[in-house]
Amino acid sequence: MNKKRIEANFGSIFKGVEAKVSKVSFIQDTATQITLNGNLDNLPLYVKIEEGIAEVAPYEYINAPFYIDADAETFAGVLNGEKDFTVAVAQGSITINGDAAQALVFCNTLFG
C-alpha cells in the first residue's frame, strides 16, 4: 500500500501533521504554532498536546511556548521522510523560537 505523498500546500501539510501526531506518543503537554512560508500566505497551524492527546487546528496559537517557522517545500519533505528535520533546522529552512527544552522534546518525538 502506497502512502499518500504530502504536497507543499497548506491542506496537504495539515493532513500530514495530523497523521504524524496521531502515530506517536508524547510524554509532556505542550503546544506550538507552525507557520509555513512559501506561496501559502504564511498560514499557521497549531498543534496542542494535552494528556497525551494531540489536536491540530488551522489557526494561530498566541502565547505558544515555542514556534516553528518552515519553508513549505522543506516541511513537506520532512513529513514525506525525504529530508531530515535536524538538517533542515541547521540549514535554516526550519527555525524554532521559544522554549528550547519543550521544542526539543516535541520535535524529537514527532520527527525523531
C-alpha positions in Angstrom: 0.0 0.0 0.0 1.5 3.4 -1.0 1.4 6.2 1.4 -0.1 9.4 0.0 2.5 11.9 -0.8 2.4 15.2 1.2 2.5 18.2 -1.1 3.8 21.7 -0.3 0.4 23.2 0.3 -1.4 24.0 3.5 -4.1 21.4 3.2 -1.7 18.5 2.5 0.7 19.6 5.2 -2.1 20.0 7.7 -3.3 16.4 7.0 0.3 15.2 7.1 0.9 16.7 10.6 -2.5 15.3 11.8 -1.4 11.8 10.6 2.1 12.1 12.1 1.0 13.3 15.6 -1.6 10.5 15.7 1.1 7.9 15.4 3.4 9.0 18.2 3.2 9.2 22.0 4.0 12.5 23.6 5.4 12.5 27.2 4.6 16.0 28.1 1.9 18.6 27.4 2.8 21.4 25.1 1.7 23.5 22.2 3.2 25.1 19.2 2.4 27.1 16.2 3.8 26.0 12.8 3.9 28.8 10.2 4.5 27.7 6.6 6.3 30.0 4.3 6.2 29.9 0.6 3.2 30.6 -1.7 0.8 30.0 1.2 0.3 33.5 2.6 2.2 32.3 5.7 -0.8 30.3 7.0 -0.3 28.9 10.5 -1.5 25.7 12.1 -1.3 24.8 15.7 -0.5 21.6 17.5 -1.5 21.1 21.1 -0.7 18.1 23.2 -2.7 17.6 26.4 -2.7 14.4 28.4 -1.0 12.6 25.5 -3.7 13.6 23.0 -2.7 15.7 20.1 -5.0 18.3 18.5 -4.1 20.0 15.2 -6.1 23.1 14.1 -5.7 25.6 11.3 -5.2 28.8 13.2 -2.8 30.9 15.2 -1.8 29.9 18.7 -0.9 33.0 20.6 1.5 32.5 23.6 2.7 29.1 22.5 5.8 28.1 24.4 7.7 27.7 21.1 7.1 28.4 17.4 8.2 26.6 14.3 8.6 28.5 11.0 9.2 26.4 8.0 9.6 26.6 4.2 6.6 24.6 2.9 8.7 22.6 0.5 11.1 21.6 3.2 8.4 20.8 5.7 6.6 18.6 3.2 9.9 16.8 2.5 10.4 16.2 6.2 6.9 14.8 6.5 7.5 12.6 3.5 10.7 11.3 5.0 12.8 12.8 2.2 14.5 15.4 4.4 15.9 15.3 7.8 14.3 17.7 10.3 17.6 18.4 12.2 19.5 19.1 8.9 16.7 21.4 7.8 17.0 23.4 11.1 20.8 23.5 10.7 20.4 24.8 7.2 17.9 27.5 8.2 14.9 26.1 6.2 13.1 25.5 9.5 13.5 27.7 12.5 12.4 27.2 16.1 11.9 30.1 18.5 10.9 30.0 22.2 11.3 27.3 24.9 14.1 25.2 23.7 13.5 22.3 26.1 9.9 21.9 25.1 10.7 22.3 21.4 13.4 19.7 21.7 11.1 17.1 23.3 8.3 17.9 20.8 10.5 17.8 17.7 12.4 14.7 18.8 9.1 12.9 19.4 7.5 14.0 16.2 10.5 13.9 13.8 13.0 11.7 15.6 
